[in-house]
């Protein structure tokens, strides 16, 4: 897998709550035009757990068709059980995904040895390489850097998307896996620049839905040792990075894309629209950056 910025693509819905297939194609084409490094549909940002199995197939099929081999596609299992994760990894491989991201199992609160066995069995059975996804805020359990480093030795586990905001945690994962064929990505836009500066692989980005060129350039310029330019982008867009995660992701992202006239802001229950107060703040930030 290459270093880069991989957009955590939202799933657009029509106002009646049905899947907006044309909107999805439009958003995917926008990412292609921006020359993003890759797309990660069907994650939490893509409301994976609120979709039917048929809708999951439709989303992946449309994204694969539009991308047509230009760059990697990395859907997420968002699965609580090993069996479901294995089933989704197979489905993703069958529908043309390049890699499979896999969340640490949520709700059940596994110990570190359970996390180890989960990923080892998933990686053994998956036809496509696995990228681990650590997000304690969603799962209730944090994969430690030591666990990540041990799993990095598995030949079919090629990286981690880590949503931990603590830079010492991320730096330790990078340090412990430096001798492996393994990349460490951040799942937070606010840590993209510092992570890549410290030797990380890039970012799985929510803000990439709104400003894909910005996220691509932050990673590219940092890797090309144009750090002053990359840091300026990081500072200029930091408030937007925070705003697209207002309340619960993807509320802010859908609000932003709605302001840009790209999609309906519709979410599926139990998710509800961004509050009026937060939406006004987001709107001002969008105006300041010339996005609306």
C-alpha positions in Angstrom: 0.0 0.0 0.0 1.2 3.5 -0.8 1.4 6.5 1.6 -1.3 9.0 1.0 -4.7 10.6 1.8 -7.7 8.2 1.6 -11.1 9.8 1.8 -13.6 8.2 4.1 -16.5 8.6 1.6 -19.9 9.5 2.9 -23.0 7.7 1.7 -25.5 10.2 0.3 -29.3 9.6 0.8 -32.2 11.3 -0.9 -34.6 13.3 1.2 -36.9 10.2 1.6 -33.9 8.3 3.1 -33.2 6.1 0.1 -29.7 5.6 -1.3 -28.7 8.5 -3.7 -26.9 6.5 -6.4 -26.3 9.5 -8.7 -25.1 11.6 -5.7 -22.6 8.8 -4.9 -21.3 8.8 -8.4 -21.0 12.6 -8.4 -19.0 12.5 -5.1 -16.8 9.7 -6.4 -16.0 11.6 -9.6 -15.2 14.7 -7.6 -12.6 12.6 -5.7 -11.2 11.3 -9.0 -10.8 14.8 -10.3 -8.9 15.8 -7.2 -6.5 13.0 -7.8 -7.0 11.7 -4.3 -4.8 8.7 -3.3 -7.7 6.4 -2.6 -11.3 6.0 -1.3 -12.5 4.3 1.8 -16.3 4.0 1.5 -18.6 2.1 3.9 -16.9 3.2 7.1 -18.5 4.9 10.0 -18.4 8.1 7.9 -20.3 6.1 5.3 -23.0 5.0 7.8 -22.1 1.4 7.1 -24.0 -0.1 10.1 -27.2 1.8 9.0 -27.1 0.2 5.5 -28.7 -3.0 4.3 -26.5 -5.7 2.9 -27.9 -4.9 -0.6 -27.1 -1.2 -0.2 -23.6 -2.1 0.9 -23.2 -4.1 -2.3 -24.6 -1.2 -4.4 -22.3 1.4 -2.8 -19.2 -0.7 -3.4 -20.3 -1.6 -7.0 -20.8 2.0 -8.0 -17.6 3.3 -6.4 -15.6 0.5 -8.1 -17.2 1.2 -11.5 -16.4 5.0 -11.2 -12.9 4.5 -10.0 -12.1 1.9 -12.7 -8.8 0.9 -11.2 -7.4 4.5 -10.9 -6.6 4.1 -7.2 -7.2 1.8 -4.2 -10.7 1.2 -2.6 -10.8 0.3 1.1 -14.2 -0.4 2.6 -14.5 -1.1 6.3 -16.1 -4.2 7.9 -17.5 -2.3 10.8 -18.2 -5.7 12.3 -18.7 -6.8 15.9 -18.1 -10.5 15.2 -15.3 -12.4 13.5 -17.8 -14.3 11.2 -19.4 -11.1 10.0 -15.9 -9.5 9.4 -14.9 -12.6 7.3 -18.1 -12.5 5.3 -17.7 -8.8 4.6 -14.0 -9.2 3.6 -15.1 -11.9 1.1 -17.9 -9.7 -0.2 -15.5 -6.7 -0.6 -13.0 -8.9 -2.5 -15.7 -10.3 -4.8 -16.9 -6.8 -5.6 -13.4 -5.5 -6.5 -12.1 -3.8 -3.3 -8.3 -3.4 -3.2 -7.9 -3.8 0.6 -10.3 -4.3 3.6 -10.2 -2.1 6.6 -11.5 -3.8 9.8 -12.5 -2.1 13.0 -11.5 -3.5 16.4 -14.8 -5.3 17.4 -17.1 -2.9 19.1 -19.5 -3.2 22.1 -18.2 -6.6 23.2 -15.1 -5.1 24.8 -12.5 -7.7 23.9 -9.1 -8.0 25.7 -5.9 -7.5 23.8 -5.5 -11.3 23.2 -9.0 -11.4 21.7 -8.1 -8.5 19.4 -5.0 -10.4 18.3 -6.9 -13.6 17.5 -9.6 -11.7 15.7 -7.2 -10.0 13.3 -5.1 -13.1 12.8 -8.0 -15.2 11.8 -9.5 -12.5 9.6 -6.2 -11.9 7.9 -5.7 -15.7 7.4 -9.1 -16.0 5.7 -9.2 -12.7 3.7 -8.4 -12.8 0.0 -7.4 -9.1 0.2 -4.9 -7.4 2.6 -6.2 -6.1 5.9 -5.8 -2.6 7.4 -6.7 -2.6 11.1 -8.8 0.2 12.4 -8.4 1.4 16.0 -11.0 3.8 17.2 -11.6 3.5 21.0 -14.3 6.2 20.9 -16.5 4.0 18.7 -15.5 0.5 20.0 -14.9 1.1 23.7 -11.5 -0.5 23.6 -8.1 0.7 22.5 -5.6 -1.4 20.6 -2.2 -0.9 22.3 0.9 -0.1 20.3 2.4 -3.4 21.3 -0.7 -5.3 20.0 -0.5 -3.4 16.7 3.2 -4.1 16.4 2.7 -7.9 16.9 -0.1 -8.0 14.4 2.1 -6.0 11.9 4.2 -9.1 11.5 1.3 -10.9 9.8 1.9 -11.0 6.0 -1.7 -10.1 5.2 -1.9 -7.2 7.6 -0.4 -4.2 5.9 -1.3 -1.2 8.0 -3.4 0.5 10.6 -5.9 3.4 10.6 -5.5 4.7 14.1 -8.0 7.3 15.4 -6.1 7.9 18.7 -5.4 11.6 19.0 -2.5 11.1 21.3 0.7 11.7 19.3 2.8 9.6 21.7 0.5 6.6 21.0 0.8 7.1 17.2 4.6 7.7 17.4 5.0 4.5 19.4 3.1 2.5 16.8 5.4 4.0 14.1 8.5 3.2 16.1 7.5 -0.4 17.0 6.6 -1.2 13.3 9.5 0.5 11.6 11.1 -2.7 10.4 7.8 -4.2 9.1 6.2 -3.8 5.7 3.4 -1.8 7.4 2.0 1.7 7.3 0.5 3.8 10.1 -2.3 6.1 9.1 -4.2 8.6 11.3 -8.0 8.6 11.2 -8.1 12.2 12.3 -7.5 15.2 10.0 -6.1 17.3 12.8 -3.2 14.8 13.2 -2.5 14.2 9.5 0.4 16.7 9.2 2.2 15.8 12.4 1.8 12.0 11.8 3.3 12.1 8.3 6.0 14.4 9.6 6.9 11.7 12.1 7.1 9.0 9.5 3.5 7.9 9.3 1.8 6.7 6.1 -0.9 9.4 5.7 -4.5 9.8 6.6 -7.9 8.3 6.3 -9.7 11.6 6.0 -13.2 12.9 6.8 -12.4 16.4 5.5 -11.4 14.8 2.2 -15.1 14.7 1.4 -15.1 18.5 1.4 -11.5 19.5 0.5 -9.9 16.5 -1.1 -7.1 18.5 -2.8 -6.1 20.0 0.5 -5.8 16.6 2.2 -3.9 15.2 -0.7 -1.5 18.2 -0.8 -0.9 18.1 3.0 0.4 14.5 2.7 2.2 14.9 -0.7 4.0 18.1 0.3 5.1 16.7 3.7 6.5 13.6 2.0 8.2 15.8 -0.6 9.8 17.8 2.2 7.7 20.9 1.4 6.8 21.0 5.1 6.3 24.8 5.3 3.6 24.6 2.6 2.0 21.6 4.2 2.0 23.1 7.6 0.4 26.3 6.3 -2.5 24.2 4.8 -2.7 22.3 8.1 -3.1 25.6 10.0 -5.4 27.3 7.5 -7.9 24.4 7.5 -7.6 23.2 11.1 -10.9 24.8 12.1 -12.6 23.0 9.2 -11.0 19.7 10.3 -12.6 20.2 13.7 -15.9 21.4 12.3 -16.6 18.4 10.0 -16.5 16.3 13.2 -18.9 18.5 15.1 -21.3 16.4 17.3 -21.2 13.0 15.6 -19.5 12.2 12.3 -20.8 12.4 9.5 -23.3 15.1 10.6 -20.8 18.0 10.0 -19.6 16.5 6.7 -23.1 16.1 5.3 -24.0 19.6 6.4 -20.9 21.0 4.6 -21.6 19.1 1.4 -25.2 20.2 1.6 -24.1 23.8 1.8 -22.0 23.3 -1.3 -25.0 22.0 -3.1 -23.6 18.6 -3.7 -26.0 16.3 -1.8 -29.0 16.3 0.5 -27.9 16.5 4.2 -30.1 13.5 5.0 -28.8 11.0 7.6 -30.4 7.8 8.8 -31.8 7.5 12.3 -30.7 7.4 15.0 -28.4 10.0 13.5 -30.0 13.5 13.2 -28.8 16.7 11.4 -26.2 19.0 12.9 -27.6 21.4 15.4 -28.4 25.0 14.3 -25.6 26.5 16.5 -22.9 24.2 15.1 -24.2 24.6 11.6 -23.8 28.3 11.8 -20.2 27.9 13.0 -19.5 25.5 10.2 -21.1 27.9 7.7 -18.8 30.7 8.7 -15.7 28.5 8.5 -16.8 27.4 5.0 -17.2 31.0 3.9 -13.8 32.0 5.3 -12.2 29.3 3.2 -14.2 30.3 0.1 -16.0 26.9 -0.1 -19.5 28.5 -0.3 
